[in-house]
């Protein structure tokens, strides 16, 4: 079975941003890379930006603190 290759990106952020990202990743038991991916997908979906090639169920929508499931 063929696997798709991933892309590498490098991003510089201020230390408090990295710390917040690490805390979020730890709380959700994710890697930093996976947490960033989830956040980008959630942001794009919330803003209505197209996610070509990403199935709608690939990364389930994450709930924000205090939100409820209908």
Secondary structure, DSSP 4 states (H G I P E B T S, - for coil): ---PPPP-------HHHHHHHHHHHHHTT--HHHHHHHHHHHHHHHHT---TT--TTSSPPPPPTT----
